Amino acid sequence: MAKKPSIQKVILKTLLGKQALSMDSIKKSTEDVISNEKIDDTNCDKSKTSYAITRSIKNLLSDGLVESFNSEHKQYFRLTNEGKQKLNNITLDAESSLVSTTWDGYWRIILLDISEDRKNERDAMRYLLKKAGFVCIKNSVWISMYPYEHLFTNIKKDLNLTTEMMIIVTDKIDKETEKEFFNLCK
């Protein structure tokens, strides 16, 4: 039996790509997903589901994954950079996001140069690269055979790493680099 997604994950996905959403909008979207995917294990009534969503948002706020701000009449929520990173980690861990393990003949090379004052982002990127099957060949040069370039293109855009990250997809690398890659993969 497949594992059911958590309410927090549904909320993070709901907020992804949005400037901000009100509590009502988050509850409506999350309730729709819960009813469609039958996430709720207890078949609880609407008030219990509403409470679970509110509780999840409070936890996301306290974990720093979501931030809130108030307008004249409503409270709004949006993802923080940490929330985006968490959602990317969840995506990498999800069974549904597995990529082909058959090599398509293209190498994915990521050059990463994030300064010391952004150490947390740099460490998070290294973690994601390792999780996605990239191997660090030399200092900040990461290589993989797996087609995760689209994911890292989105991460680059989301974290505003315009000059700190370069993504290269190529069908040719020199024999010594290829040999070193396979030695490091062992």
N, C-alpha and C positions, 0 to 999 in steps of 0.2 A: 504494500500500500504506500502510495506517495505521501511524503510529508506535506502537511498543510502549511501554507505561508502564514506568518504571524501578522497580527494587526499592525504592529510597528512597521513591518516591511511594506504592507499595503499603503500605509500613510506616507512613508518615504517615497514610494513609487508615484503616489498621487501628487506629491509636491515637486517631483523632478520636472524640470523645464518650466515651472510656473514662477512668475514673479513673487506671488504670495496668494494664499487662499484663506478665506474666513473659516472659522470653526464649523459653521453650518455646511459649507461646501465640502470640507474634509469629511465630516460625518456622513453626508449624503453619498459621496463617492465610495467611502470605505464600506458603508452599509450595503451599497449595490454590489461591490466585489464579494463581500461576505455572503450575501444571499445567492449570488451566482456560483461561487466556488465552494460554498458550504464550509467556510473556514471555521465557523463557530462550532466547537466540539459539543457544547452543551445544549444546542438548540434553544438558547435563551430568548426571552422576549426582547422587544426593541429597547426598553429602558436599560436592561442589563448590557446590551450591545453598545448603547450610547455611553454608558458608564465606562465600559472597557476601552472605547475609543478615546474618551477624555483622559483616562488614566494613562493610556499609551502616549498621548501627546505630552502629558506632564513628564513622563519618563524621558521622552525624546528631548524635551526642553532641558531637563536636569543633566542629561548626558551631553548637551551641547550640540546635538545633531540637528536641532530645529531652533529657530529664534522667533520671537513674537514681537509684534508692535501693535499699537492701538491707533485707530482712527477715531473720529467723533462718536461712532456708534458701534463699531465692531472691533474684535481682536483678530489680527491676521497672523499667519505663520508662513515661514519659508525655510528652505533647507540652508544649512550652513555648509561651508566647505567640508567640514568633518562629516556632515550628513551625506554629502555626495560621495565622499571616500567610503563611508560605511556601506552605502548602496552599491558601489562598485565592488567592494569585498563580497557582499552578499551575492552579487551577480556572478563573480568568479567562482564562488562556492556552489552555486546552484547547479543541479544536474542538468537543467534545461539549457544551460549556457555552455555545455561542453562543446569544444570545437573538434574538428576532424584531427585525428592523430596520424593521418596519412599525409605525408609531405607533398605539397603541390609544386615543389621546385623553386619556391620563393623564400628568401631569407628576410626576416623582419629585424631591422637594426634600429635601436633607439639610442640616441646620444643624449645623455642627461647631465645637465650642469646647473644644479640648483644651489644658490649661495648658502653660506653658513647661517645667515639670519632667517632662513626658511627651512631650518633643519627638520622640523616635524613633517613638512610636505615632502622633503627629500627622502626621509625614512619611509614615509607612507608609499611613495612612488617605488622605492626599492622593494618594499614588501609586495606590492601589486605585480611588479615585474617578475619577481621570483614565483609568485603564485600562478602567474600566467605561463610559466615555463621558460622564461628568459634566463640566459646565463650571462653573467658579467665577465666579459673577455678581458677588458683592460680598463681600470679605473671606472669611467662612466660610460662605457660602451657595452650595451646589452644586445644579445642576439637570440633569436628564436626561429623555429621552423613553423610555429603555429600561427594561424591567422587572427591575431588579436589587434592588428593595427587600427581597426575602426574603434575599438574600445579605448585605446590609448590616444587616438585623435580626439575623441570626446573628452577624455580626462584632461588632455592638454588645453582644450578650449575652456572647460569648466574651471580649471585652476589657473587660467591665464598664464600658461607657461610658454608664451609665444617665442621667446628667444632662449629659454632654458632647456627646451626639449626639441629634438629633431627626430622625425620618424622616416625611415628609409625602407622601401620594399624593393628588393633586387633579386635577380636570378643568378647573380655571379658574386662570389667572394674568392679571395685567393686561397690556394690549397693549405697554406700554413694556418690561416685563421680558421678554416673549416676543420682542420685536424685538432687545433686547440679547443674549438667548440665541442667536438665529440669527446675529447679527453676530459673536459670539465663536466660533461653530462654523465660520466660514469659513476 
